[in-house]
């Protein structure tokens, strides 16, 4: 079941500059960076309880974030809902006609499982569903 808004992701063309902005200009606590090779993405998290802001940047200049930045520049990339049973949520939403960008959840940041709903199924908004790893 969907349990919360997990994070809002912002695609950034200059990762270090964006991290500095959120830390120094906005005074947010910085949780650190993590590369997610399966998504070809580098991430940085800033907790803003009860949710967080995730900065996303292409890992090694490749992947879907690179394509997004080429087309649109930086900006809001997706919103993410937290799930306590991602497989059950995917099955339920597929039964309602939602289209996903993958057949099954894949590894995400912090050991989570993630899957994205195609924007065409959600009025043009890319939506991620994330089941956090135990203990995170």
C-alpha positions in Angstrom: 0.0 0.0 0.0 1.2 3.5 -0.7 2.1 5.0 2.7 3.7 8.4 2.1 5.3 10.9 -0.2 8.9 9.6 -0.1 10.7 12.3 -2.1 10.6 14.9 -4.9 13.4 14.5 -7.4 15.1 17.4 -9.2 17.3 16.8 -12.3 20.4 19.0 -12.1 23.0 19.7 -14.8 25.7 20.7 -12.2 25.6 18.2 -9.4 28.2 19.9 -7.1 26.7 23.4 -7.6 23.2 22.1 -6.8 24.4 20.3 -3.7 26.1 23.5 -2.5 23.0 25.5 -3.2 20.7 23.3 -1.1 23.2 23.1 1.7 24.5 26.7 1.9 21.7 28.8 0.4 18.7 26.9 1.7 20.4 25.5 4.9 19.2 22.0 4.4 20.9 19.0 6.1 22.8 16.9 3.5 22.5 13.2 3.8 25.2 12.4 1.3 25.5 11.1 -2.2 25.0 7.7 -3.7 25.6 6.3 -7.2 22.9 4.0 -8.5 24.5 2.1 -11.4 21.3 0.3 -12.3 19.7 3.7 -13.1 22.9 5.3 -14.3 22.3 8.0 -11.8 24.1 9.9 -9.0 21.8 11.0 -6.2 22.0 13.4 -3.3 19.4 13.5 -0.5 18.3 16.4 1.7 15.8 15.3 4.3 12.9 17.7 4.8 10.7 15.6 7.2 8.5 13.9 6.6 9.8 13.7 3.0 13.1 14.6 1.3 14.5 16.3 -1.8 16.6 14.1 -4.1 18.9 15.7 -6.6 19.5 13.4 -9.6 22.4 13.7 -12.1 23.6 11.4 -14.9 26.2 8.9 -13.7 29.1 9.1 -16.2 27.0 11.3 -18.5 24.7 8.4 -19.4 21.2 7.2 -18.8 17.7 8.6 -18.7 18.6 11.7 -16.6 21.2 12.7 -19.3 18.4 12.5 -21.9 16.1 14.5 -19.7 18.7 17.2 -19.2 19.4 17.4 -22.9 15.7 17.9 -23.7 14.6 20.1 -20.8 17.6 21.3 -18.8 17.2 21.0 -15.0 13.9 20.9 -13.3 11.4 18.7 -11.5 11.9 15.2 -12.6 9.5 13.0 -10.6 7.6 12.5 -7.4 8.0 9.3 -5.4 5.5 7.5 -3.2 6.7 5.1 -0.5 5.2 1.6 -0.5 5.2 -1.1 2.2 4.6 -3.8 -0.5 5.8 -2.7 -4.0 5.0 -5.9 -5.8 1.4 -5.7 -4.5 1.1 -2.1 -5.5 2.4 -2.8 -9.0 0.0 -5.7 -9.5 -2.9 -3.6 -8.3 -2.0 -0.6 -10.5 -1.4 -2.8 -13.6 -4.9 -4.2 -13.1 -6.2 -0.7 -13.3 -4.4 -0.1 -16.6 -1.3 1.8 -15.4 1.7 1.4 -17.7 5.2 1.0 -16.1 8.6 1.8 -17.5 9.9 -1.6 -16.4 8.4 -5.1 -15.9 9.5 -5.3 -12.3 11.0 -3.2 -9.5 14.8 -2.6 -9.8 17.5 -1.6 -7.2 17.3 2.0 -6.0 19.2 4.3 -3.7 19.7 3.1 -0.1 19.0 -0.5 -1.0 15.4 0.2 -1.9 13.3 -1.4 -4.7 11.8 1.1 -7.2 9.6 1.2 -10.3 8.4 4.1 -12.4 4.9 4.6 -13.8 4.8 5.9 -17.3 3.9 9.7 -17.4 1.1 8.9 -19.9 -0.7 7.0 -17.2 -0.5 10.0 -14.8 -1.3 13.2 -16.8 2.3 13.8 -17.8 3.9 13.3 -14.3 6.6 10.7 -13.9 5.8 8.8 -10.7 8.2 6.5 -8.8 7.1 3.9 -6.3 9.8 3.0 -3.7 9.9 0.3 -1.1 12.7 1.2 1.3 15.1 -1.4 2.5 14.5 -2.7 6.0 15.9 -0.3 8.6 15.9 2.8 6.3 
